[in-house]
Amino acid sequence: MADVYLTQKELSIRWRKAQSTIINWRKAGRLPYFQPLGSKTILYPVDKIEEMEQEHTKVPEEVPPTKKTEPEKRKKPVVSAPKRDWRI
């Protein structure tokens, strides 16, 4: 089976990050990458990227159901006396 790789642009789109961020992470050693001999192209192995996504994906905790309470009784709005039309 052939290895599958993502380009820097494809990875930035997938993670919704700027390409400069991907470059910084690669230079800091946070991302595995492959650069073919004699090429300027940087490739990122999909299987390693998916492993990283699994490690860093947070699963929401289950929230216990809340007890429903009676709605608060609404107070009737205060209506002031109608204003009189004043003629000058």
N, C-alpha and C positions, 0 to 999 in steps of 0.2 A: 504494500500500500504506500502510495506517495505521501510525503509530508505536505501538510497544507499550511500556508503562511499568509499573514496579513501584512499589507504595506503600512507605513506610518500613517498615511492619510486614512486608510480604512479603519485602523485602530482608533484614531482620533474621532472619527465619526461614530464608531461603535460605542465608545466610552463618553462621547460628548465632551471632549476635552480639546484644548488647542494643541496643535502639532508641537508647539514649543514646550508644552507641559510633558508630552510624551518623550521628547528629546531629553528634557531635564531628568525625568525618571529613569530613562535608559542610562544616561551618563552617571547617575547616582547609584546604579546597580540594582534598581528596583524592578526592572523588566528584563526578561530573557530575550535575546535577539540573535539573529544570524545575518552575517554580511558575506555574500559570495565573494570569492577571491577576485580582485581586480574590478570590483563594482562599488559604486557609491550607494547602492540601494540597501536599505536596512529592512529586514523582514522579521516578523514576530510570529513564532509558532503558535498556531491556534490551540493545540492541546494544552500548552503551558498557560496561555491566556485564559482559557476556560477554567483551568485549575485555580488560577488566581481569583477569578470571578466567584468561584464556589467558596473559596476561603474567606473572601471579604464581603460576601452577601449576608446581610443581616435578616434574620427571620423574625417577624413580629411575634411578640409573646401573646398568648391567648388572654384576652381580657374577660374577667368574670362578668356575667350578666348583672346589670344593675337593677335594684328594686324600684319599680315604678311607684311614684307617689301621686296622690291626687293633685290635680292642677289647682293652683292657688285661686281663691275666689276673686273675681275681678270686682273692683269697686266701681260703682256707677260714676260716670264723669260728672264733675261739678259744672253746672250750667248757671251762668250768671243771668241776671235779669236783662231783658232785651234793652238795647240802648235806644234812647229816644232821639228822634231827628230834631235837631235844633235849627231854627230858622233865624236868620239875622236880618 
